Amino acid sequence: MKICRYDDDRMGVVIGDMVHDVTAAQTEIRASTPYTAKVDPVVAALTTWRPKLEAMAKAAPGKPISQVKLLPPVARPPKILAAPTNYAKHVQEMQQFRDTVPGLARFSPDIEKAGIFLKSNTSLVGPSEGIPMRFPDRRNDHEAELVIIIGKQGSDIPKEKAWDYIAGYSLGLDMTVRGPEDRSFRKSIDGYTVLGPWMITADELPNPADVPFNLHVNEEKRQDSNTSFLIFDIPRLIEFASQFYTLYPGDLYYTGTPEGVGPVKPGDWISLKSLPQLGELKIQVRAHQK
């Protein structure tokens, strides 16, 4: 199943190129979720609500997805986790970049030593919102990633059981402004965490260890890789993070970016494509409005 959020916080099920409105279910789920719950309510309820969502979608008229404004498919992630240095060729390109540009922050190239990092929830945007560039005088880079959406609470999860904790997947961009500051600080700028165009449930992706994806800026191909090249694969990423944090339904986990990261400027269109079920994440870089 493909689930999206669109327009004025509406929820839809995507079937083909049409969106079928199931906002009534979202409203009911949210109303029945305690305020103190450390979850995204819809993701937490997905397993039990799925049959009803499918029935509601079939009964609802469709609207062309090209006519809606797509928001992040997960409205309230408890936290946003991200894996650095998780593709060998990206590690190499960033080492070369740091060697030639003075004053950049330096971290261990070993993910096990560097650890994962967190991004601000308020940096999250969907395709229709654009990426506001706050520091056009500095280098701002795109980083294409497959995103895991956690579906079940857990801590100290062994990698052999990691798949049981995944609700679904989406495409994402971990946007980055380069500089000497802490990594999370530079990557948590408003609009610098992009998610979309929708989330797919885990059954839609039979082999997450072999997912091709590519990124274009305007018409130029910049990144072209596959999750088979991950240093920490998906089960290891979940095991690693859950040693430090309790994972909750709705947590977003950006799995890392491959080589080919590059600068963007206001007016550029970024297009991230993968398997058909994941769709195309297309978003424009725009000038920051004070």
Residue pairs with C-beta under 8 A, 6 or more apart in sequence:
1 13
1 50
1 53
1 54
1 200
1 201
1 204
2 13
2 14
2 15
2 198
2 199
2 200
2 201
2 204
2 277
2 279
3 11
3 12
3 13
3 14
3 42
3 46
3 53
3 73
3 168
3 198
3 199
3 200
3 201
4 11
4 12
4 13
4 14
4 19
4 65
4 68
4 70
4 71
4 73
4 196
4 197
4 198
4 199
5 11
5 12
5 70
5 71
5 72
5 73
5 75
5 126
6 12
6 19
6 68
6 69
6 70
6 71
6 128
7 68
7 69
7 71
9 71
9 75
10 21
10 23
10 26
11 21
11 22
11 23
11 25
11 26
11 42
12 19
12 20
12 21
12 22
12 23
12 57
12 63
12 68
13 19
13 20
13 22
13 53
13 54
13 56
13 57
14 20
14 65
14 198
14 279
15 57
15 62
16 62
17 64
17 65
17 66
18 62
18 63
18 64
18 65
19 62
19 63
19 64
19 65
19 68
20 56
20 57
20 58
20 60
20 61
20 62
20 63
21 60
21 61
21 63
22 53
22 56
22 57
22 60
24 56
25 49
25 52
25 53
25 56
26 42
29 41
29 42
29 45
29 49
30 41
30 42
32 41
33 39
33 41
33 44
33 45
37 44
38 78
38 248
39 78
39 153
39 248
39 249
39 250
40 74
40 75
40 76
40 77
40 78
40 249
40 250
41 76
41 250
42 49
42 74
42 75
42 250
43 74
43 149
43 150
43 151
43 167
43 249
43 250
44 151
44 248
44 249
44 250
46 151
46 167
46 168
46 201
46 249
47 151
50 201
65 197
69 126
69 128
70 126
70 127
70 128
70 196
70 197
70 198
71 126
71 128
71 129
71 196
72 124
72 125
72 126
72 195
72 196
73 126
73 170
73 195
73 196
73 197
73 198
73 199
74 149
74 170
74 195
74 199
74 250
74 252
76 121
76 250
77 121
77 124
77 250
77 251
77 252
78 248
78 249
78 250
78 251
79 118
79 121
79 245
79 248
79 251
79 252
80 118
80 119
80 120
80 121
80 123
80 124
80 193
80 251
80 252
80 254
81 116
81 117
81 118
81 119
81 241
81 245
81 251
81 252
81 253
81 254
82 116
82 117
82 118
82 119
82 145
82 174
82 187
82 253
82 254
82 256
83 111
83 116
83 232
83 237
83 253
83 254
83 255
83 256
84 107
84 111
84 114
84 116
84 117
84 183
84 256
85 91
85 94
85 107
85 108
85 109
85 110
85 111
85 114
85 231
85 256
86 111
86 230
86 231
86 232
86 237
86 255
86 256
86 257
87 225
87 229
87 230
87 231
87 256
87 257
87 258
87 259
88 229
88 231
89 225
89 229
89 258
89 259
90 256
90 257
90 258
90 259
90 260
90 261
91 109
92 259
93 259
93 260
93 261
94 109
94 261
95 109
97 104
98 104
98 106
101 178
103 179
103 180
104 178
104 179
104 180
105 179
105 180
105 181
105 182
105 183
105 186
107 114
107 183
108 114
111 231
111 232
111 256
112 232
112 240
115 244
116 237
116 240
116 241
117 183
117 184
117 187
118 184
119 174
119 184
119 187
119 188
119 192
119 193
119 254
120 184
120 188
120 193
122 188
122 190
123 187
123 188
123 189
123 190
123 191
123 192
123 193
124 193
124 194
124 195
124 252
125 131
125 190
125 191
125 193
125 194
125 195
125 283
126 194
126 195
126 196
126 197
127 194
127 196
127 197
127 281
127 282
127 283
129 191
129 283
130 191
130 283
130 284
130 285
130 286
131 173
131 175
131 191
131 192
131 194
131 264
131 270
131 283
131 284
131 285
131 286
132 190
132 191
132 286
132 287
132 288
132 289
133 140
133 264
133 265
133 266
133 285
133 286
133 287
133 288
134 177
134 189
134 190
134 288
135 177
135 189
136 265
136 266
136 287
136 288
138 177
138 178
138 179
139 177
139 178
139 263
140 175
140 176
140 177
140 178
140 263
140 264
140 265
140 285
141 175
141 176
141 177
141 178
141 261
141 262
141 263
141 264
142 173
142 175
142 215
142 217
142 222
142 223
142 261
142 262
142 264
142 270
143 173
143 174
143 175
143 176
143 257
143 261
144 171
144 172
144 173
144 213
144 214
144 215
144 223
144 225
144 257
144 258
144 272
145 171
145 172
145 173
145 174
145 254
145 255
145 256
145 257
146 169
146 171
146 172
146 208
146 211
146 213
146 227
146 255
146 274
147 169
147 170
147 171
147 172
147 195
147 252
147 253
147 254
147 255
148 166
148 169
148 234
148 237
148 238
148 252
148 253
148 255
149 166
149 167
149 168
149 169
149 170
149 199
149 250
149 251
149 252
149 253
150 165
150 166
150 167
150 238
150 247
150 248
150 249
150 250
150 251
150 252
150 253
151 165
151 166
151 167
151 168
151 202
151 249
152 164
152 165
152 167
152 247
152 249
153 246
153 247
153 248
153 249
154 165
154 242
154 246
154 247
155 242
155 245
155 246
155 247
156 242
156 243
157 165
157 238
157 239
157 242
157 247
158 239
159 235
159 236
159 238
159 239
160 235
162 234
162 235
162 236
162 238
162 239
163 202
163 234
163 235
165 238
165 247
166 202
166 234
166 238
167 199
167 201
167 202
167 249
168 199
168 200
168 201
168 202
168 204
168 205
169 199
169 200
169 202
169 204
169 205
169 208
169 278
170 195
170 196
170 198
170 199
170 200
170 252
170 278
171 195
171 196
171 197
171 213
171 272
171 274
171 278
171 279
171 281
172 193
172 194
172 195
172 196
172 252
172 254
172 281
173 193
173 194
173 270
173 272
173 281
173 283
174 187
174 192
174 193
174 254
174 257
175 187
175 189
175 191
175 192
175 193
175 194
176 186
176 187
176 192
176 261
177 186
177 187
177 189
177 192
178 186
179 186
187 193
190 288
193 252
193 254
194 281
194 283
195 252
195 281
196 279
196 281
196 283
197 279
197 280
197 281
197 282
198 279
200 277
200 278
204 277
205 211
205 275
205 277
205 278
208 227
208 234
209 227
209 228
209 230
209 233
209 234
210 226
210 227
210 228
211 226
211 227
211 274
211 275
211 278
212 224
212 225
212 226
212 274
212 275
213 223
213 224
213 225
213 226
213 227
213 272
213 273
213 274
213 278
214 221
214 223
214 224
214 225
214 272
214 273
214 274
215 221
215 222
215 223
215 224
215 260
215 270
215 271
215 272
215 273
216 222
216 270
216 271
216 273
217 262
217 264
217 268
217 269
217 270
217 271
218 268
218 269
222 260
222 261
222 262
223 257
223 258
223 259
223 260
223 261
224 258
224 260
225 258
225 259
225 260
227 233
227 234
227 255
229 258
230 237
230 255
230 256
231 256
232 240
232 256
234 255
237 253
237 255
238 247
238 253
241 247
241 253
264 270
264 285
265 285
266 285
266 286
266 287
267 284
267 285
267 286
268 284
268 285
269 282
269 283
269 284
269 285
270 281
270 282
270 283
270 284
270 285
271 280
271 281
271 282
272 280
272 281
272 282
273 280
273 281
